[in-house]
């Protein structure tokens, strides 16, 4: 009983109509259904998450590809077949029906109508008598027992089963919602445990141990080694440069000792001729023919 309910207030008509059966079944059914539904709801949530992942990254792209393939293999050829073969054939059949078969059928009906009317009257007269007899036989043998069975057996049993099914459905709904809360709580607890058991220790080890050790190794070992390597590289480069210069000088000394000093080329006068030796407009001599 809730805190705000009045014990002397009469129950509403819906509660009085439910009866003792509903009150006796409701709480045990909800407890049993809750116990059974919690694992199912948790498994359902896990499967739903997995299914969404598979659908987004697996089934949906494959389905779109298959849809495009089926469209290209079936829909386009069938559309072409309908447009260029079946539609013209259908129009031709409609024309034949309207222009040929319908007039022929009308002509045949004008010939056979009196015979058909006579046969229909005979069949209607005989069928009415037979139908009336069969109606009363079926009413006495089938309808009245069926009505009695429905009124006195099936309807009460159906109402009882409806009450039980309604309570089971309500219990399943409550249990499903409670199982959802339980599943989410379990997921949060597992996530917290995973973070505190694995993520936080790894983060602490990285921040407290590995980072200082890495800094020490960098400052004590790696940086001096790098400096030494750079110094060795510079010394090696200078030694190689000195060796190349020494080899070049030695090669030049050997060449001078064997072949002597190379003869320097005589300088060539590349200056322009002076003003007196150049050709002018008023003189017929040039710098080449003046002598």
C-alpha positions as CSV (number, residue, x, y, z in Angstrom):
1,X,0.0,0.0,0.0
2,X,1.4,3.4,-0.9
3,X,2.0,6.2,1.5
4,X,-0.6,8.4,-0.1
5,X,-3.4,5.9,-0.3
6,X,-6.4,5.8,2.0
7,X,-7.1,2.3,3.5
8,X,-10.9,3.2,3.9
9,X,-11.3,4.5,0.4
10,X,-13.2,1.9,-1.8
11,X,-11.3,0.3,-4.6
12,X,-12.0,1.6,-8.2
13,X,-14.3,-0.5,-10.4
14,X,-11.4,-1.8,-12.5
15,X,-9.6,-3.2,-9.3
16,X,-12.9,-4.7,-8.0
17,X,-13.5,-6.3,-11.5
18,X,-10.1,-8.0,-11.6
19,X,-10.9,-10.4,-8.7
20,X,-8.8,-12.6,-6.5
21,X,-7.2,-14.5,-9.5
22,X,-5.5,-11.4,-10.8
23,X,-4.3,-10.4,-7.3
24,X,-3.0,-13.9,-6.6
25,X,-1.2,-14.1,-10.0
26,X,0.3,-10.6,-10.4
27,X,3.2,-10.5,-7.8
28,X,4.5,-14.1,-8.4
29,X,4.3,-13.8,-12.1
30,X,6.3,-10.5,-12.0
31,X,9.0,-12.0,-9.8
32,X,9.4,-15.1,-11.9
33,X,9.3,-13.1,-15.2
34,X,11.9,-10.6,-13.8
35,X,14.3,-13.4,-12.9
36,X,13.9,-15.0,-16.3
37,X,14.0,-11.8,-18.3
38,X,17.2,-10.1,-16.8
39,X,19.7,-12.4,-18.6
40,X,17.7,-12.3,-21.8
41,X,17.7,-8.5,-21.7
42,X,21.4,-8.3,-21.1
43,X,22.1,-10.8,-23.9
44,X,19.7,-8.8,-26.1
45,X,21.6,-5.5,-25.4
46,X,24.9,-7.2,-26.3
47,X,23.5,-8.7,-29.5
48,X,21.9,-5.4,-30.4
49,X,25.2,-3.6,-30.0
50,X,27.0,-6.3,-32.1
51,X,24.2,-6.2,-34.7
52,X,24.4,-2.5,-35.1
53,X,28.2,-2.7,-35.6
54,X,27.9,-5.5,-38.1
55,X,25.0,-3.7,-39.9
56,X,26.8,-0.4,-40.2
57,X,30.2,-1.7,-41.3
58,X,29.3,-5.1,-42.9
59,X,25.8,-5.9,-43.9
60,X,24.7,-2.4,-45.1
61,X,27.6,-2.0,-47.6
62,X,27.1,-5.6,-48.8
63,X,23.4,-5.1,-49.1
64,X,23.8,-1.9,-51.1
65,X,26.2,-3.6,-53.5
66,X,23.9,-6.6,-53.9
67,X,21.0,-4.2,-54.5
68,X,22.8,-2.4,-57.2
69,X,23.8,-5.8,-58.7
70,X,20.2,-7.1,-58.6
71,X,19.0,-3.9,-60.1
72,X,21.4,-4.1,-63.0
73,X,20.7,-7.8,-63.5
74,X,16.9,-8.0,-63.1
75,X,15.1,-4.7,-62.8
76,X,16.7,-3.0,-65.8
77,X,16.1,-6.0,-68.2
78,X,12.6,-6.6,-66.8
79,X,11.8,-2.9,-67.3
80,X,13.1,-3.1,-70.9
81,X,11.0,-6.3,-71.5
82,X,7.9,-4.7,-70.1
83,X,8.3,-1.5,-72.0
84,X,9.2,-2.9,-75.4
85,X,7.5,-6.3,-75.4
86,X,4.8,-6.9,-72.8
87,X,3.2,-3.4,-73.0
88,X,2.8,-3.5,-76.9
89,X,1.5,-7.1,-76.6
90,X,-1.0,-6.1,-73.9
91,X,-2.2,-3.2,-76.0
92,X,-2.7,-5.5,-78.9
93,X,-4.7,-8.0,-76.7
94,X,-6.9,-5.2,-75.3
95,X,-7.7,-4.1,-78.9
96,X,-8.5,-7.7,-79.9
97,X,-10.8,-8.1,-76.9
98,X,-12.5,-4.8,-77.4
99,X,-12.9,-5.0,-81.2
100,X,-13.4,-8.7,-81.8
101,X,-14.2,-10.8,-78.7
102,X,-16.7,-8.3,-77.1
103,X,-19.0,-8.0,-80.2
104,X,-18.9,-11.8,-80.7
105,X,-19.8,-12.4,-77.0
106,X,-22.7,-10.0,-77.2
107,X,-24.0,-11.8,-80.2
108,X,-23.8,-15.2,-78.5
109,X,-25.5,-13.8,-75.4
110,X,-28.5,-12.6,-77.4
111,X,-28.9,-16.2,-78.7
112,X,-28.4,-18.0,-75.3
113,X,-30.2,-15.5,-72.9
114,X,-33.7,-17.2,-73.0
115,X,-32.1,-20.6,-72.3
116,X,-30.0,-19.3,-69.6
117,X,-33.0,-17.5,-67.9
118,X,-35.0,-20.8,-67.9
119,X,-32.1,-22.8,-66.5
120,X,-31.5,-20.1,-63.8
121,X,-35.1,-20.1,-62.8
122,X,-35.1,-23.9,-62.4
123,X,-31.9,-23.9,-60.5
124,X,-33.1,-21.1,-58.2
125,X,-36.3,-22.9,-57.4
126,X,-34.6,-26.2,-56.7
127,X,-31.8,-24.5,-54.9
128,X,-34.1,-22.5,-52.6
129,X,-35.8,-25.7,-51.3
130,X,-32.5,-27.5,-50.9
131,X,-30.9,-24.5,-49.2
132,X,-33.8,-24.1,-46.7
133,X,-33.6,-27.8,-45.7
134,X,-29.8,-27.6,-45.4
135,X,-30.0,-24.4,-43.3
136,X,-32.3,-25.9,-40.7
137,X,-30.3,-29.2,-40.6
138,X,-27.0,-27.2,-40.1
139,X,-28.7,-24.9,-37.5
140,X,-29.9,-27.8,-35.4
141,X,-26.8,-30.0,-35.8
142,X,-24.0,-27.4,-35.8
143,X,-25.0,-23.8,-35.0
144,X,-26.9,-24.4,-31.7
145,X,-24.3,-26.8,-30.2
146,X,-21.6,-24.4,-31.3
147,X,-23.4,-21.4,-29.6
148,X,-23.8,-23.4,-26.4
149,X,-20.2,-24.5,-26.4
150,X,-19.1,-20.8,-27.0
151,X,-21.4,-19.3,-24.4
152,X,-20.8,-21.8,-21.5
153,X,-17.3,-23.1,-22.1
154,X,-15.1,-21.2,-24.5
155,X,-16.0,-17.6,-23.5
156,X,-15.3,-18.1,-19.7
157,X,-12.1,-20.0,-20.5
158,X,-11.1,-17.2,-22.9
159,X,-11.8,-14.5,-20.4
160,X,-9.6,-16.3,-17.8
161,X,-6.8,-16.8,-20.3
162,X,-7.1,-13.2,-21.4
163,X,-6.6,-12.1,-17.7
164,X,-3.6,-14.4,-17.3
165,X,-2.1,-13.3,-20.6
166,X,-2.6,-9.6,-19.8
167,X,-0.9,-10.1,-16.4
168,X,1.9,-12.1,-18.1
169,X,2.3,-9.3,-20.7
170,X,2.4,-6.6,-18.0
171,X,4.9,-8.6,-15.9
172,X,7.1,-9.0,-19.0
173,X,7.0,-5.3,-19.7
174,X,7.9,-4.4,-16.1
175,X,10.6,-7.1,-16.1
176,X,12.0,-5.9,-19.4
177,X,12.3,-2.3,-18.2
178,X,13.9,-3.4,-14.9
179,X,16.2,-5.7,-16.8
180,X,17.3,-2.8,-19.0
181,X,18.2,-0.8,-15.9
182,X,20.0,-3.7,-14.4
183,X,21.9,-4.3,-17.7
184,X,22.9,-0.6,-17.9
185,X,24.1,-0.7,-14.3
186,X,26.1,-3.9,-14.9
187,X,27.6,-2.3,-17.9
188,X,28.6,0.8,-16.0
189,X,30.1,-1.4,-13.2
190,X,32.1,-3.5,-15.7
191,X,33.3,-0.3,-17.4
192,X,34.4,1.2,-14.1
193,X,36.1,-2.1,-13.1
194,X,37.9,-2.3,-16.4
195,X,39.1,1.3,-16.0
196,X,40.3,0.8,-12.5
197,X,41.8,-2.7,-13.0
198,X,43.5,-2.1,-16.4
199,X,43.4,1.5,-17.7
200,X,44.3,3.4,-14.5
201,X,47.2,1.1,-13.6
202,X,48.6,1.2,-17.1
203,X,48.3,5.0,-17.1
204,X,49.9,5.2,-13.6
205,X,52.8,3.0,-14.7
206,X,53.3,5.1,-17.8
207,X,53.1,8.4,-16.0
208,X,55.0,7.4,-12.9
209,X,57.6,4.9,-14.1
210,X,58.0,4.8,-17.8
211,X,58.0,8.6,-18.5
212,X,60.7,9.4,-15.8
213,X,62.8,6.4,-17.0
214,X,62.4,7.6,-20.6
215,X,63.5,11.1,-19.6
216,X,66.5,9.7,-17.7
217,X,67.5,7.5,-20.6
218,X,67.1,10.4,-23.0
219,X,69.2,12.8,-20.9
220,X,71.8,10.3,-19.6
221,X,72.3,7.9,-22.5
222,X,70.7,8.9,-25.7
223,X,71.6,12.5,-25.8
224,X,75.4,12.0,-25.0
225,X,75.4,9.1,-27.5
226,X,73.9,11.4,-30.1
227,X,76.3,14.2,-29.3
228,X,79.2,11.8,-29.5
229,X,77.9,10.4,-32.8
230,X,77.6,13.9,-34.3
231,X,81.2,14.7,-33.0
232,X,82.5,11.5,-34.6
233,X,80.7,12.4,-37.8
234,X,82.2,15.9,-37.9
235,X,85.7,14.5,-37.1
236,X,85.3,11.8,-39.8
237,X,84.1,14.4,-42.3
238,X,87.1,16.6,-41.6
239,X,89.5,13.7,-41.8
240,X,88.0,12.6,-45.1
241,X,88.2,16.2,-46.4
242,X,91.9,16.4,-45.3
243,X,92.6,13.0,-46.9
244,X,91.0,14.1,-50.2
245,X,93.1,17.3,-50.2
246,X,96.3,15.3,-49.4
247,X,95.6,12.9,-52.2
248,X,94.8,15.7,-54.6
249,X,98.1,17.5,-53.7
250,X,100.1,14.2,-54.0
251,X,98.5,13.6,-57.5
252,X,99.4,17.1,-58.5
253,X,103.0,16.7,-57.3
254,X,103.4,13.3,-59.2
255,X,102.0,14.9,-62.4
256,X,104.5,17.9,-62.1
257,X,107.4,15.4,-61.4
258,X,106.5,13.3,-64.5
259,X,105.4,15.9,-67.0
260,X,106.7,19.2,-65.7
261,X,104.7,22.3,-65.2
262,X,101.8,22.7,-67.5
263,X,102.3,25.3,-70.2
264,X,100.2,28.3,-69.7
265,X,98.3,29.6,-72.8
266,X,99.5,32.8,-74.3
267,X,97.1,35.7,-73.8
268,X,95.1,36.7,-76.8
269,X,94.4,40.3,-77.5
270,X,90.6,40.5,-77.8
271,X,90.4,44.3,-77.9
272,X,88.5,46.1,-80.6
273,X,90.6,48.0,-83.3
274,X,91.4,51.6,-82.7
275,X,89.6,54.5,-84.3
276,X,92.3,55.0,-86.9
277,X,92.2,51.4,-88.1
278,X,88.5,51.0,-88.4
279,X,86.5,51.4,-91.6
280,X,84.5,54.6,-92.0
281,X,82.0,55.8,-94.5
282,X,84.4,58.2,-96.2
283,X,87.3,55.8,-96.6
284,X,87.7,52.7,-98.6
285,X,90.3,51.0,-96.4
286,X,89.6,48.7,-93.6
287,X,91.6,47.5,-90.7
288,X,92.7,44.5,-92.8
289,X,93.7,46.3,-96.1
290,X,95.2,49.5,-94.9
291,X,98.8,48.2,-95.0
